[in-house]
């Protein structure tokens, strides 16, 4: 009996066997889904902060936005944040109107918006960076997500846990029904994206962000589908 292996990689499907589209086997078999989960403390964070402000002219709105971003970038430089860990979005400039009753819309000014995404590799700097960004004129914290520099190691642990879970379930089920396992016939694997919970999201940020992130956790998950042949 040939074993059947299917591997699906995140973002692309690669058929490693001519049996990729084969139907269920026509012999007694048992299907299990193994799930692995590893909970870890993060040591990195990605923050998305932005400035969004109104001014009476497009030039004034752009300048105020540029000034806030420039101040933040200078602060990040002094903090030793590497340029490769900073991503600044393009400026968005939109006219703002009022809508008087029974009258044509009236131009009241312009709104300038621009965001910056920063990877923080030392969580001890996170609060200081956020407070500094607010002081520099950025007034939105769009999100903070956490991750680990040991992601590959954690994913491998989650994968091994998923395999062990699939094996344990198969043995338990076969035992319970008085059957024996005759080996693995098929493995289906989909590379799982680690869960990075957004721990903070605000529409408008206020000064004095003093929350602690020391108790934050991330969860890495993986799963595997296995088909076992049952003994005769």
N, C-alpha and C positions, 0 to 999 in steps of 0.2 A: 504494500500500500504506500503510495507516494505521499509525502507530507506536502502541505500547501502553505506557502508563506505570502502574505500580502502586507506591504508596508506603505503607508500614506504619510508623506512628509508635509509639514505645515506649509501651505502656500502652493504645493504641487502634488500631483498624484503620480507615483512611479510604479508601474507594474513589474514585479520581479518574477512573475510566473505566468505561463499561458493560462492558468486557471483563475486569473483575477476575477473574471466575470462568471465563474462557474456557479451553478446552483448548489443548494445544500446537498451534502453527501447522501447517497442512497443506502447507507448502512447505518446500524445503530450508533448514535453519537450523542455527545453531551456538549453544550455550548456554555461557556462561562465568561463573565466580564470581571476582570480584575481592576481594582481601583486603588491607587496609592496616593498618599497625602503626607506632605512634610510641612510642618509649621516651623518657621524660623524668625529670628529677630533681624530686621533689615539693617544694613549699614550704609545705605545710599538713599537719596530721594531725588525725584524730579519735580520741580516746581514751575508752575506757569503763572506768571504775574503780568499785569497789563496796566496801561494808562488809558483812560477814556475821559476826554474833557471837551467842553464847549467854549468857543471863543467867537467874537463877533465877525472875525475875518478868517479866511482860509489860512493866510500867512501866520496869523497869531496862533491859531490852533495847532498848526504844524510845528511852529517854534516851541510852544509849550510842551508838546509831546516829545519833540527831539531833545529838549533840555532834560526832561525827566529820564529818558532812556540813556542819554549820555552820562548823567550823574550815576545811574545804576551801574553802567558798564565800568565806570571808573572805580566805583566801590568794589565791584567783583574783582577787578584787577588787583586792588590793594589787598583783598582777602586771599589772593593767590589762586583764584578760580581759573583753570585753564581755558583758553579760548575755544578749544574743541568741545567744552562742556557748556557752551553758551550758544543759543540759537535765537536770533532776533528776527521777528516777522516784519513784513513790509507795512508801511503806514497805510491806514484806511482813513480817508477823508470824505465826509458826507455832509451835504447841506442840511440844515435844520429849518423847518417851517412851522409857523403857527397857522391855524385855520379859523379865522374869524367867521362868525355866522353871516351868511349871505354876502360873502366877500371872497375875493381871490386869495389863495394862500400867500403868506408873507414870509420872505426869507428873514430868519432871525439870527442866523450865524452858521457855524460849522462845527462838526464834531470830529475830532481826531482820535484815532485809536491805534494802539500798537502793543504787541505783547512780546515777552521774552521768556524763553524756557531755559532753565538752568539745572544741570545735574550737580547735585551736592554730594560729594564723596566723603564728607565728614559731617555726620548728623549734629555734632556739637555746634556747627556753624549755622544750622537751619533757622533758629529763631532770630539770630543776629542778622542774617541775610534778609529775612522777611521784614523785620522792623526797619532795617535800612532802606529797603525798597519802598516802603510806605513813606518814610521820611524824604525820600528822593522825589516823591510826587506820583508814584504808581499807586493806583487806587482800586485795583481789582486783584484778587487772588483767585484765579480760575480753577486751580486744582493742585493738590500735592499727592504724589504717589510714591510708594516705597519699593525698594528692590534690594537685592543682595549681590555683592561682588562674587559670591560663591554659587551663582546660579547653576552652573553646569554640574557641580557636585551635588547640589540639592535635587536637581532634576533626575540625576542618576539614582539617588536614594528613593525618590518617588517612583521611578520606573521599576526598581527591584521590589519595592513594596507592592506594586500593582501585579507583578508576576507572581509573587508569593501569594497574594490574595486570590488570583485566578486558580492557582494550583490547589490551595486549601479548599476553595469552594468545590472544585471538581472532585477532589477526594471525598469530601463530606457528602456530596450528592450521590456519587457512585456508591459509597458505603451505605447510605440510607436506603437506596433502592436495591441493595444486594447485587450490585454490578461491579465489574472491574474495569479499570482504565487500560486501554491497549495502546496508548501513546497519543501524541499530538498529531492531528491531521492538518489543522490550519491555524495560523496566527494572523490576526488583523491588528495593526498598530497605527494609531494616529498620534503624531507628536502634539502634545498638549501645550498650550500657552500658559505660563505661570500666572496665577491670580495676583494682581497687584492692586489691592484695594485703595480707592481714593479716600484718604483719611480726612480731607478738609476741602470744602467747596463753598465759596462765597459769591454772592452777586456783587456786593460792595464790601471792601475791606475797611476796617477801622484801625486806628493806631493802637499800638501796644499788643501785638500778638504774642502772648506769653504762654500759650499752651505748651505742654510737654509732649514729646513724641517718643519718649524712651520706652513706652509700653506698646508701641506699634508692632504688629505682627504681619508677616506675609505667609501665604499658603501656596505651596507648589503642588500641583496635582498631575497625575498621569494615569493612563488606563490602557488596558490591552484586552482584546477579545480573542478567546482561544476555543477551538473546537477539538474535542477529544474523541477518538474512536473508542467504543465500548467493546470489551472482550466478549467472545461468543460463549 
